[in-house]
Every structure is written in structure tokens, then in C-alpha cells.
């Protein structure tokens, strides 16, 4: 892979100096700070709304706990943050090709495989840092508002999110190569994401494929028994590596 280190450096510099530093990382930081607050006010808000609609009926909702704060963060990260990630990475290769950057870079001693793999690695690093910062903020605010319990479970929840996000990065790289259109790649990525959400109702897919990552984090924090953790995580890592390899192979066979 000629030029991998050089192109990776270019990608990391671009992340720091462009909007890519603020989209998904900004969303995760925001949710890290606000998820415990939202969890805290939700019971009072629901009770007041129910009371205004049904006079004479008292609905008691238990106060929020650490579990609620962590579940709130995970739900936001699993939905809004991942959809933003899909849209942001849809132009990973297509955008470089459209702007002419790909032609310029590949005219130098940089292989196409190095370009694709550097894209994957740079995004994985960005997600690791952003997810870690967002999770740390959520854990800190939760400790102040509630307590410091369930930190290992919360860390495992964030790890599950990272595994799924890394898989989606690899998927979007492949779509960005094959479809050559940022809008088309984004649409295909969102369609796959929602298809995975539907497949969570199938026990086999949930227990033995990356589909299981979608609900795994919640189940870890809730302490539900009979968790199948190894297979969803292992298959997602394997699938991510295969998808990056396919993206590199497909890009090598295309005209820029």
C-alpha cells in the first residue's frame, strides 16, 4: 500500500481543519452533556402532560436513575448520531472523485487501496475519540446528577456503539465507491440501517450477526440475562474488514 501513511496524515489534518470535526463529534458531545438532563426532566414532563389531558387521573412515574441517563445517551447515539455518520461518510470516495482530489492524489505514489484504507482508519480514529469524549461527558454529568454505578456496563454499551459505527463506516466506503454519488450512497446506507433495525425481531439475526448490536447496549445496561455479545461483535468486526477490502478492490477496478 504505497502512500498509506501520507494519505492518512492528510485525512487526519483534514478532519481537524474542516467540518468533519464538528458533525458526528459535535452530536456526541451534545448528547453526552444533555442525555442525563433529558432523563431527569422526562418523568415530570410526561406526568404534567398526562395530567393536563386526563383530569382526575394521577399517573405516577418513578424518578429517573442512572440507567435512564445511559439509555437516553445510547438511544440518541444509535439513532441520530449514526444517521449523521452515514450521511457524513457517504461522500468519502465519491466526494474526492467529484472534486478532482482523487485524480490528483492518485497521480502521486499513493495506491488506491491505501486511499480507501486510510479513509477507513481516519474515520475509525475520529469515532473512537468522539465516542470516548461524549461517553466521558455523559458519565461525568450522570455521576453529578445521579451516581457512579454501572460504569463498566456503560463502557460496554459505548463499545457496542463503536463496533456498529465502525461497520457503517466500512459499508459507506463501499457504497461511496460503487454508487459514485454521495446522495445515492447516503440513501443506500440509510436503507441498510433501517433494514437492520427491522431484522432485530429475528432471533437468529439478533444473536449471530451485526444486527444484534442495535439493541445490545440497552440490554447490557438493563442487566438482561442470556446476552449474546460475542457473535454480534465478532461478526461486525469481520464484516467491517471485509467491506473495506471489497471497497479497495472495487476502487482499484474503476476509472477515476
Residue pairs with C-beta under 8 A, 6 or more apart in sequence:
1 111
1 113
1 114
1 117
2 109
2 110
2 111
2 114
3 108
3 109
3 110
3 111
3 114
3 115
4 111
4 114
4 117
4 118
6 110
7 105
7 110
7 114
7 115
7 118
8 118
8 121
8 122
10 105
10 118
11 118
11 119
11 121
11 122
12 122
12 125
14 20
15 21
15 122
15 126
20 88
20 126
21 126
23 84
23 88
24 81
24 84
24 85
24 88
24 126
24 127
24 130
25 126
25 129
25 130
25 133
25 134
27 80
27 81
27 84
28 77
28 81
28 130
28 131
28 133
28 134
28 135
29 130
29 133
29 134
29 137
31 73
31 76
31 77
31 80
31 81
31 134
31 138
32 73
32 133
32 134
32 135
32 136
32 137
32 138
32 141
33 137
33 138
33 141
35 69
35 70
35 72
35 73
35 76
35 138
35 141
36 69
36 72
36 73
36 138
36 141
36 142
36 145
36 146
37 141
37 145
38 72
39 64
39 68
39 69
39 71
39 72
40 64
40 69
40 145
42 64
42 68
42 72
43 61
43 62
43 63
43 64
46 59
46 61
47 59
47 60
47 61
50 57
50 59
51 57
51 58
51 59
64 146
65 146
66 142
66 146
66 147
66 149
66 150
67 150
67 221
67 222
69 138
69 141
69 142
69 145
69 146
70 138
70 142
70 150
70 153
70 154
70 157
70 221
71 218
71 221
71 222
73 134
73 135
73 138
74 157
74 161
74 217
74 218
74 221
75 218
77 131
77 134
77 161
78 161
78 164
78 214
78 217
81 165
82 164
82 165
82 168
82 193
83 190
83 193
85 127
85 165
85 168
85 169
85 172
86 168
86 172
86 186
86 189
86 190
86 193
87 186
87 189
87 190
89 123
89 168
89 169
89 172
89 173
89 176
89 189
90 172
90 175
90 176
90 182
90 183
90 185
90 186
90 189
91 98
91 176
91 182
91 185
92 119
92 123
92 172
92 173
92 176
93 102
93 115
93 116
93 119
93 173
93 176
93 177
93 247
93 251
94 176
94 177
94 179
94 180
94 181
94 182
94 185
95 176
95 182
96 102
96 105
96 115
97 103
97 180
97 256
98 182
102 115
102 256
103 256
105 115
106 112
106 115
106 256
112 248
112 251
112 252
113 248
113 251
113 252
115 251
116 173
116 177
116 244
116 247
116 248
116 251
117 244
117 248
119 173
120 169
120 170
120 173
120 244
120 247
123 169
124 166
124 169
127 162
127 165
127 166
127 169
128 162
131 158
131 161
131 162
131 165
132 158
135 154
135 155
135 158
138 154
139 148
139 151
139 154
142 148
150 221
153 220
153 221
153 223
154 221
156 217
156 220
156 229
157 217
157 218
157 220
157 221
158 217
159 233
160 213
160 216
160 217
160 220
160 232
160 233
161 213
161 217
163 210
163 213
163 232
163 233
163 236
163 237
164 210
164 213
164 214
164 236
166 236
166 237
166 240
167 210
167 213
167 236
167 237
167 239
167 240
167 243
168 189
168 193
169 240
170 239
170 240
170 241
170 243
170 244
170 247
171 189
171 192
171 243
172 185
172 189
173 243
173 244
173 247
174 243
174 244
174 246
174 247
174 250
175 184
175 185
175 188
175 189
176 182
176 185
176 247
177 247
177 250
177 251
177 254
178 250
179 185
179 188
196 210
196 211
196 214
197 214
199 205
199 206
199 209
199 211
200 206
200 211
200 212
200 214
200 215
202 211
205 211
205 212
206 212
206 215
206 228
206 232
207 228
207 231
207 232
208 228
208 231
208 232
208 235
209 231
209 232
209 235
210 232
210 235
210 236
210 239
211 232
212 228
212 231
212 232
213 232
213 233
213 236
216 227
216 229
216 232
219 227
220 227
220 229
